[in-house]
Amino acid sequence: MTVNVQAEALDLDRLHREVHDEDPGVGAVVTFVGYVRDLNLGQQVDSLFLEHYPGMTERALQRIVDQANQRWPLQRVRVVHRVGLLQVAEPIVFVGVASAHRQATFEACAFLMDYLKTRAPFWKREQTPSGERWVDGRESDQLAASRW
Amino acid sequence: MILINYFARYREQLGIGGEKIALDDSLRSVGDLRTLLMARGEAWQAVLGENSLMCALNQDLCNLDAPIEDFDEIAFFPQVTGG
């Protein structure tokens, strides 16, 4: 299983092991973990709710992984994204990439995150002391994705 | 019939998560459907008229000129914010 969308907490140690998979041909593993921050746009964040588009989400993530596999020689890719209610400091997303050499893993991991942030149908709603608000898309994320 | 889904802020502002409507000859693209829906009133005009609107056809991101057929699933939503 390459791609998962789940309400359960992420087991980061297990995910890292799965990406390496004791494969003697793997010379590099790069992982990215995104966490819930306690501050956004100057306002305190108490918790986060992640909505998604069931069905399309898995499909969109798989499509992004397929593209990464076409562009770089990768042994394994793992993308796991949480949905539902998340507390501050909890991991939201794990991306892990294994390859023979480091360059492919650094680039593929950055590509996967840039594409995930602009193409996978997730939406964050923040709970703040003054109420709830939907998080707006960022121009900087669009720019980051356009470099690929 | 086609199925239309609305997500996140759009769902809240439009007060609807999904609906089915009959497909007729005036609806040939996702953009045609958007135009039809925007004629429903101010909220629809404002929400679906956003420049940053995203849309999907049968669970793949698409452009407004994507052609639609009977039994298609179309979705409108604001810019995605995962990760």
Interface residues (C-beta under 8 A of the other chain):
Chain A: G34 L50 E51 H52 Y53 G55 M56 R59 A60 R63 H81 I92 V93 M113 L116 K117 T118 R119 A120 P121 F122 W123 K124 R125 W134 V135 D136 G137
Chain B: N5 F7 A8 R9 S52 A56 Q59 D60 L61 A75 F77 P78 Q79 V80 T81 G82 G83
